[in-house]
Amino acid sequence: MKPIILLATKEYQKEFVNQFSTVYFETTQEAKNYFNAHIKTKTLYILFLDVQAGFFAYAREYSHYANYLEDICVLPDYRRKGYAKLLLDKFIQQAKREQTKNTIALSSTHKNNTVSIHMYESYGFKKIGVLKKLHYGIDEIFYGYELL
């Protein structure tokens, strides 16, 4: 099946919770709450293959009017096949289309998440800073992507 990335709607909730509650979230309730919060703001996109295989969510005008990629996830069976890049493409497309006052899109990851670091850097995100011990005592690397 050709990959399709769509804005999440209520009809996708059940499969989203089933697919991602054990892979990305700690509980099914956490997955439901996350889904519901993001569909209200229209900031959750889902990658469809034969199943919901991935997603990303972002915050509009997170800091200094820049959109911030909060989360990106691809199910284990679909990793290392270019689907994360497709999700990043869609996020950048959204950030450009929304034309905030800032010309940079943001994201971050833990300093020990080498897969994420490689993904961002190979896509063209630039390291713009580090917050020490931000997330459970682990340094967080912040990245910016120039939208122009």
C-alpha positions as CSV (number, residue, x, y, z in Angstrom):
1,M,0.0,0.0,0.0
2,K,1.2,3.5,-0.8
3,P,1.9,5.5,2.3
4,I,-0.7,8.2,3.1
5,I,-0.4,10.8,5.9
6,L,-3.7,12.3,7.1
7,L,-4.8,14.7,9.8
8,A,-6.2,12.6,12.6
9,T,-10.0,12.6,13.1
10,K,-12.1,10.9,15.8
11,E,-12.7,7.8,13.6
12,Y,-9.0,6.9,13.9
13,Q,-8.9,6.9,17.7
14,K,-9.5,3.2,18.3
15,E,-6.8,1.9,16.0
16,F,-4.4,4.7,17.1
17,V,-4.8,3.6,20.8
18,N,-4.4,-0.1,19.8
19,Q,-1.3,0.5,17.7
20,F,0.6,3.0,19.9
21,S,-0.5,2.5,23.5
22,T,2.1,-0.2,24.1
23,V,4.8,1.1,21.8
24,Y,4.8,4.8,22.6
25,F,2.5,5.5,25.6
26,E,2.5,3.9,29.0
27,T,-1.3,3.2,29.1
28,T,-4.2,3.1,26.8
29,Q,-5.8,6.0,28.7
30,E,-2.6,8.1,28.1
31,A,-2.9,7.3,24.4
32,K,-6.6,8.3,24.3
33,N,-6.0,11.5,26.2
34,Y,-3.1,12.4,23.8
35,F,-5.2,11.6,20.8
36,N,-8.2,13.7,22.0
37,A,-6.1,16.7,22.9
38,H,-4.3,16.8,19.6
39,I,-7.4,16.3,17.4
40,K,-9.0,19.3,19.1
41,T,-6.0,21.5,18.0
42,K,-5.7,19.6,14.6
43,T,-2.0,18.9,15.3
44,L,-1.8,15.1,15.0
45,Y,-1.1,13.4,11.7
46,I,-1.2,9.6,11.1
47,L,0.8,7.6,8.6
48,F,-1.4,4.9,7.0
49,L,0.0,1.8,5.3
50,D,-1.8,-1.5,5.8
51,V,-2.3,-0.2,9.4
52,Q,-1.7,3.1,11.2
53,A,2.1,2.7,11.1
54,G,3.3,6.0,12.5
55,F,2.3,9.5,13.6
56,F,3.6,12.9,14.5
57,A,2.2,15.7,16.7
58,Y,3.3,19.3,17.0
59,A,2.6,22.4,18.9
60,R,1.7,25.6,17.0
61,E,3.7,28.6,17.8
62,Y,5.4,26.8,20.6
63,S,8.1,29.3,21.4
64,H,8.7,32.6,19.6
65,Y,6.0,31.7,17.1
66,A,7.9,28.6,15.9
67,N,6.0,25.3,15.4
68,Y,7.5,22.5,17.5
69,L,7.5,18.8,16.5
70,E,6.6,17.3,19.9
71,D,6.5,13.6,19.0
72,I,7.2,11.3,16.0
73,C,6.8,7.6,16.1
74,V,6.9,4.7,13.6
75,L,5.9,1.2,14.6
76,P,8.9,-1.2,15.0
77,D,8.0,-3.3,12.0
78,Y,8.0,-0.2,9.7
79,R,11.2,1.4,10.9
80,R,14.3,1.9,8.7
81,K,12.1,2.2,5.6
82,G,12.0,5.9,5.2
83,Y,8.6,6.5,6.9
84,A,10.0,8.8,9.5
85,K,11.3,11.0,6.7
86,L,7.8,11.1,5.2
87,L,6.4,12.2,8.5
88,L,9.1,14.9,8.8
89,D,8.3,16.0,5.2
90,K,4.7,16.5,6.2
91,F,5.6,18.4,9.4
92,I,7.8,20.8,7.5
93,Q,5.1,21.2,4.9
94,Q,2.6,22.1,7.6
95,A,5.1,24.5,9.3
96,K,5.7,26.3,6.0
97,R,2.0,26.4,5.1
98,E,1.0,27.9,8.5
99,Q,3.5,30.8,8.0
100,T,4.1,31.8,11.6
101,K,6.2,34.8,12.4
102,N,9.3,32.6,12.8
103,T,11.1,31.0,9.9
104,I,12.4,28.1,12.0
105,A,10.6,24.8,12.9
106,L,11.8,23.3,16.2
107,S,12.2,19.8,17.7
108,S,14.3,18.1,20.4
109,T,15.4,14.8,21.6
110,H,17.4,13.2,24.5
111,K,21.1,13.4,24.1
112,N,21.3,9.6,24.2
113,N,18.7,9.0,21.5
114,T,21.2,8.4,18.7
115,V,18.5,7.2,16.2
116,S,16.6,10.5,16.7
117,I,19.7,12.6,16.5
118,H,20.7,10.9,13.2
119,M,17.2,11.3,11.8
120,Y,17.1,15.1,12.6
121,E,20.6,15.8,11.4
122,S,20.4,13.8,8.2
123,Y,17.1,15.6,7.4
124,G,18.8,19.0,7.8
125,F,17.8,20.1,11.3
126,K,20.6,22.0,13.0
127,K,21.5,21.7,16.7
128,I,20.6,25.0,18.3
129,G,21.1,24.3,22.0
130,V,21.0,21.9,24.9
131,L,19.0,22.1,28.1
132,K,20.8,20.2,30.9
133,K,18.8,17.5,32.7
134,L,15.5,18.6,31.2
135,H,13.8,15.2,30.8
136,Y,14.2,12.8,33.8
137,G,17.7,14.1,34.4
138,I,18.8,13.6,30.7
139,D,20.1,16.5,28.6
140,E,17.7,17.5,25.8
141,I,19.2,18.6,22.4
142,F,17.1,21.2,20.6
143,Y,17.1,21.4,16.8
144,G,15.9,24.0,14.3
145,Y,15.0,23.7,10.7
146,E,15.1,26.7,8.4
147,L,11.8,27.0,6.6
148,L,12.9,29.4,3.9
